[in-house]
Amino acid sequence: MQLQQFIPLIAFILATYSVIGNDVIQTLGTFLTSNHKKKWWILWLYAASILTLVIIYGWIMHQGDVSYGRLDMIPLPEKMAFWYIIPPLVLIVLTRFGLPVSTTFMILSVFSSQTVIEKMILKSILGYAVAFVFASGIYLLIAKRFESKESITRSEKENTKKGWLVAQWLSTGLLWSQWLVQDFANLYVYLPRQLTLTELLISLLIILVLMAFLFKSRGGKIQEIVNTKANTQHIRSATFIDLTYAIVLFLFTELSNVPMSTTWVFIGILAGREIAISYRLNKNEIGKSRKQIFRDLYKVNIGLIVSILLAYAVGMLNLMEV
């Protein structure tokens, strides 16, 4: 058999590995941080169960399309050349440097028309703005009660209370399910738009195995971004972050089927949160928070620029082959 026939499978595995290493931690990062004392396989089993339910539900309800319709405007190429493997490889390299790159732009752009790319960028920018404003508003209201040093000190014992533990695991489950609906497209763009049962089960097994490696390593390099934010190791704080993130993703899931960058939403949530906490609790730290926000924006824009360049490069290679 020719190597050409294996390119979609190889690309899917690489894309899964790169997306899990970069994007998944932005969704489950606070969950891993605030539950760092628990065994990794318990956390993996919880996330894996939700992922399995979401992917099977999508496969049944959308006649084999696990992307929940987000690949409707992005057809599968008739012939997938070896250069389609380049984007996930680049993403793996950038992840090694700890850059929170948008996998949506990095992976989907090479398959998309200019019109679709423009729609993805506009929706992602809107997602960042909405997330920033929404998180800022929420944390301006709750910062003093839940994020102050005194409150955190009092809550140390509460971190072991079942109420907050249950709330945090439920908010993580909600966020994880909404993220999967958005980002399954980044993985399955390399595979047929309607999967057979065999294809579904094999792809699911690959995802779960690669997720196990991520959980065992406690998140890897990208986890450092979560760890640098205020109070993310506390279950109460992690609960509010996850719930805010989940609500914003749900709103944009309902808005349209155009793929969007969940990374931009994630960065927007953290930016609005940091600014609000600094304003309410320590105004002297606002300057430092601004620097962190611009640093994170700088990182995600590097990914956007690289993604667009890759999209044009692949387009040119396709034209040259024709």
C-alpha positions as CSV (number, residue, x, y, z in Angstrom):
1,M,0.0,0.0,0.0
2,Q,1.2,3.5,-0.8
3,L,2.2,5.9,2.0
4,Q,-0.3,8.4,0.5
5,Q,-3.1,6.3,1.9
6,F,-1.9,6.7,5.4
7,I,-1.4,10.5,5.4
8,P,-4.9,11.2,6.8
9,L,-4.4,8.8,9.7
10,I,-0.8,10.1,10.4
11,A,-2.1,13.7,10.2
12,F,-5.0,12.9,12.5
13,I,-2.6,11.4,15.1
14,L,-0.3,14.3,14.9
15,A,-3.1,16.8,15.1
16,T,-4.6,15.0,18.1
17,Y,-1.3,15.0,19.9
18,S,-0.6,18.7,19.1
19,V,-4.2,19.9,20.0
20,I,-4.2,17.9,23.2
21,G,-0.8,19.4,24.2
22,N,-1.8,23.0,23.4
23,D,-5.6,23.4,23.6
24,V,-6.8,20.8,26.0
25,I,-4.7,22.2,28.9
26,Q,-6.4,25.6,28.4
27,T,-9.7,23.9,29.2
28,L,-8.6,21.5,31.9
29,G,-5.6,23.4,33.2
30,T,-7.3,24.9,36.3
31,F,-8.8,21.4,36.9
32,L,-5.4,19.8,37.0
33,T,-3.9,22.6,39.1
34,S,-6.6,22.7,41.7
35,N,-6.7,18.8,41.9
36,H,-2.9,18.3,41.9
37,K,-3.1,16.0,44.9
38,K,-5.4,13.5,43.2
39,K,-4.0,10.7,41.1
40,W,-3.8,11.5,37.5
41,W,-5.8,8.5,36.2
42,I,-8.8,9.6,38.3
43,L,-8.8,13.0,36.6
44,W,-8.2,11.3,33.2
45,L,-11.1,8.9,33.7
46,Y,-13.5,11.7,34.4
47,A,-12.5,13.7,31.4
48,A,-12.3,10.6,29.2
49,S,-15.9,9.6,30.2
50,I,-17.3,13.0,29.2
51,L,-15.3,13.0,25.9
52,T,-16.7,9.6,25.0
53,L,-20.2,10.7,25.7
54,V,-19.9,13.9,23.6
55,I,-18.3,12.2,20.6
56,I,-20.8,9.3,20.5
57,Y,-23.7,11.7,20.9
58,G,-22.4,13.9,18.1
59,W,-21.8,10.9,15.9
60,I,-25.4,9.6,16.4
61,M,-27.2,13.0,16.2
62,H,-25.2,14.3,13.2
63,Q,-25.2,11.1,11.1
64,G,-21.6,10.3,11.6
65,D,-20.3,13.9,11.8
66,V,-18.5,14.3,15.2
67,S,-17.6,17.9,14.5
68,Y,-21.2,19.0,15.2
69,G,-21.4,20.6,11.8
70,R,-18.4,22.8,12.1
71,L,-16.7,21.3,9.1
72,D,-19.7,21.9,6.8
73,M,-17.9,24.8,5.1
74,I,-14.5,23.0,5.1
75,P,-14.6,20.0,2.6
76,L,-12.1,17.2,2.7
77,P,-9.5,17.5,-0.1
78,E,-9.8,14.9,-2.8
79,K,-6.1,14.1,-2.5
80,M,-4.3,14.8,0.8
81,A,-0.6,15.6,0.1
82,F,2.1,15.1,2.6
83,W,2.4,18.9,3.3
84,Y,-1.0,18.8,5.2
85,I,1.1,17.2,8.0
86,I,3.1,20.4,8.4
87,P,0.6,22.4,10.5
88,P,0.3,19.9,13.4
89,L,4.1,19.5,13.3
90,V,4.6,23.2,13.6
91,L,2.0,23.3,16.4
92,I,3.9,20.7,18.3
93,V,7.1,22.8,18.1
94,L,5.3,26.0,19.2
95,T,3.7,24.0,22.1
96,R,7.2,23.0,23.2
97,F,8.0,26.7,23.7
98,G,4.9,27.1,25.8
99,L,3.0,29.3,23.3
100,P,-0.8,29.2,23.6
101,V,-1.4,28.9,19.9
102,S,-4.8,28.7,18.4
103,T,-5.2,25.2,17.0
104,T,-8.3,26.3,15.1
105,F,-6.2,28.7,12.9
106,M,-3.2,26.5,12.8
107,I,-5.0,23.4,11.6
108,L,-8.2,24.5,9.9
109,S,-6.7,27.4,7.9
110,V,-4.9,25.2,5.5
111,F,-8.2,23.5,4.5
112,S,-10.3,26.7,4.4
113,S,-11.1,29.4,1.8
114,Q,-10.2,33.0,2.5
115,T,-13.8,33.7,3.3
116,V,-14.0,31.0,5.9
117,I,-10.6,32.2,7.4
118,E,-11.9,35.7,7.7
119,K,-15.1,34.5,9.4
120,M,-13.1,32.4,11.9
121,I,-10.8,35.4,12.7
122,L,-13.8,37.8,13.2
123,K,-15.6,35.3,15.4
124,S,-12.5,34.6,17.5
125,I,-11.8,38.4,18.0
126,L,-15.4,38.8,19.1
127,G,-15.0,35.8,21.4
128,Y,-11.9,37.4,23.0
129,A,-13.8,40.7,23.5
130,V,-16.9,39.1,24.9
131,A,-14.8,36.9,27.2
132,F,-12.8,39.8,28.4
133,V,-15.8,42.0,29.2
134,F,-17.8,39.1,30.7
135,A,-15.0,38.0,33.0
136,S,-14.2,41.6,34.0
137,G,-17.8,42.2,35.0
138,I,-18.0,38.9,37.0
139,Y,-14.8,39.4,38.9
140,L,-15.4,43.1,39.7
141,L,-18.5,41.7,41.6
142,I,-16.9,38.7,43.3
143,A,-13.2,39.5,43.6
144,K,-13.3,40.9,47.2
145,R,-15.4,38.0,48.5
146,F,-13.7,35.2,46.7
147,E,-10.2,36.3,45.5
148,S,-8.8,38.4,48.3
149,K,-5.9,37.0,50.4
150,E,-8.2,36.9,53.5
151,S,-10.9,35.1,51.6
152,I,-8.4,32.6,50.1
153,T,-6.9,32.0,53.6
154,R,-10.4,31.3,55.0
155,S,-11.2,29.0,52.0
156,E,-8.2,26.7,52.6
157,K,-10.4,24.4,54.6
158,E,-13.3,24.9,52.2
159,N,-11.1,23.4,49.5
160,T,-11.8,20.0,51.1
161,K,-15.5,20.5,51.5
162,K,-17.7,18.4,49.2
163,G,-19.8,21.4,48.0
164,W,-16.9,23.2,46.3
165,L,-15.4,19.9,45.1
166,V,-18.7,18.9,43.4
167,A,-19.1,22.5,42.0
168,Q,-15.6,22.5,40.5
169,W,-15.9,19.1,38.9
170,L,-19.4,19.9,37.5
171,S,-18.2,23.3,36.1
172,T,-15.2,21.5,34.5
173,G,-17.4,18.9,33.0
174,L,-19.6,21.6,31.5
175,L,-16.6,23.5,30.1
176,W,-15.0,20.3,28.8
177,S,-18.1,19.3,26.9
178,Q,-18.5,22.8,25.3
179,W,-14.9,22.9,24.3
180,L,-15.1,19.5,22.7
181,V,-18.1,20.6,20.6
182,Q,-16.0,23.5,19.3
183,D,-12.7,21.8,18.8
184,F,-13.5,18.3,17.6
185,A,-13.3,19.9,14.1
186,N,-9.6,20.6,14.6
187,L,-9.0,16.9,15.0
188,Y,-11.4,15.4,12.5
189,V,-10.7,17.8,9.7
190,Y,-8.3,15.1,8.3
191,L,-10.9,12.3,8.3
192,P,-14.1,11.7,6.4
193,R,-17.0,14.0,7.4
194,Q,-19.2,10.9,8.1
195,L,-17.3,8.3,10.1
196,T,-18.1,4.6,10.1
197,L,-18.4,2.9,13.5
198,T,-14.9,1.4,13.1
199,E,-13.4,4.8,12.3
200,L,-15.1,6.3,15.3
201,L,-13.8,3.7,17.7
202,I,-10.2,3.8,16.4
203,S,-10.1,7.6,16.5
204,L,-11.6,7.6,20.0
205,L,-9.0,5.1,21.3
206,I,-6.2,7.3,19.8
207,I,-7.5,10.4,21.6
208,L,-7.9,8.7,24.9
209,V,-4.4,7.2,24.9
210,L,-2.8,10.6,24.0
211,M,-4.9,12.3,26.7
212,A,-3.6,9.8,29.3
213,F,0.0,10.9,28.5
214,L,-1.1,14.6,29.0
215,F,-2.7,13.9,32.4
216,K,0.2,11.8,33.6
217,S,2.6,14.7,32.8
218,R,0.2,17.1,34.6
219,G,-0.2,19.4,31.5
220,G,3.3,20.0,30.3
221,K,4.6,23.4,29.2
222,I,1.3,25.2,28.5
223,Q,0.2,24.5,32.1
224,E,2.7,27.2,33.2
225,I,0.3,29.9,31.7
226,V,-2.5,28.7,34.0
227,N,-0.1,28.4,37.0
228,T,1.0,32.1,36.7
229,K,-2.5,33.4,37.1
230,A,-3.8,34.5,40.5
231,N,-5.2,31.8,42.8
232,T,-5.8,29.1,40.1
233,Q,-4.7,26.4,42.5
234,H,-7.8,27.0,44.6
235,I,-10.9,25.1,43.9
236,R,-13.2,28.1,44.3
237,S,-11.2,30.2,41.9
238,A,-10.9,27.3,39.4
239,T,-14.7,26.8,39.6
240,F,-15.5,30.4,38.6
241,I,-12.9,30.4,35.8
242,D,-14.3,27.2,34.3
243,L,-17.9,28.3,34.6
244,T,-17.3,31.6,33.0
245,Y,-15.4,30.0,30.2
246,A,-18.1,27.4,29.7
247,I,-20.9,30.0,29.5
248,V,-19.0,32.1,26.8
249,L,-18.3,29.0,24.7
250,F,-21.9,27.9,24.9
251,L,-23.1,31.3,23.7
252,F,-20.8,31.1,20.7
253,T,-21.7,27.5,20.0
254,E,-25.3,28.7,19.6
255,L,-24.3,31.7,17.6
256,S,-23.1,29.8,14.4
257,N,-21.3,26.7,13.2
258,V,-18.3,28.8,12.1
259,P,-15.2,27.4,13.9
260,M,-13.6,29.7,16.3
261,S,-10.4,29.9,18.4
262,T,-11.2,28.7,21.9
263,T,-7.6,29.8,22.8
264,W,-8.6,33.4,22.2
265,V,-11.6,33.0,24.5
266,F,-9.4,31.4,27.1
267,I,-6.9,34.3,27.0
268,G,-9.8,36.8,27.1
269,I,-11.2,35.2,30.2
270,L,-7.9,35.2,32.0
271,A,-7.2,38.8,30.9
272,G,-10.5,40.2,32.1
273,R,-10.1,38.2,35.4
274,E,-6.6,39.5,36.1
275,I,-7.6,43.1,35.4
276,A,-10.7,43.0,37.6
277,I,-8.8,41.3,40.5
278,S,-6.0,43.9,40.3
279,Y,-8.5,46.8,40.2
280,R,-10.5,45.5,43.1
281,L,-7.8,44.2,45.4
282,N,-4.5,45.8,44.4
283,K,-4.5,48.7,42.0
284,N,-0.7,48.8,42.1
285,E,-0.7,45.5,40.2
286,I,-2.7,46.8,37.2
287,G,0.4,47.6,35.3
288,K,1.8,44.1,35.8
289,S,-1.5,42.6,34.8
290,R,-1.5,44.7,31.6
291,K,2.0,43.4,30.7
292,Q,0.8,39.8,31.2
293,I,-2.2,40.5,29.0
294,F,-0.1,42.0,26.2
295,R,2.4,39.1,26.5
296,D,-0.4,36.5,26.1
297,L,-1.9,38.4,23.2
298,Y,1.6,38.6,21.6
299,K,1.9,34.8,21.9
300,V,-1.5,34.0,20.3
301,N,-0.9,36.5,17.5
302,I,2.4,34.7,16.6
303,G,0.3,31.6,16.1
304,L,-2.2,33.5,14.0
305,I,0.5,34.9,11.7
306,V,2.1,31.5,11.3
307,S,-1.3,29.9,10.6
308,I,-2.1,32.3,7.8
309,L,1.4,31.9,6.3
310,L,0.9,28.1,6.4
311,A,-2.5,28.4,4.8
312,Y,-1.0,30.4,1.9
313,A,2.0,28.0,1.6
314,V,-0.3,24.9,1.4
315,G,-2.5,26.7,-1.2
316,M,0.5,27.4,-3.4
317,L,1.8,23.8,-3.1
318,N,-1.7,22.6,-4.1
319,L,-1.7,24.9,-7.1
320,M,1.9,23.8,-8.1
321,E,0.8,20.1,-7.9
322,V,-2.1,20.8,-10.2
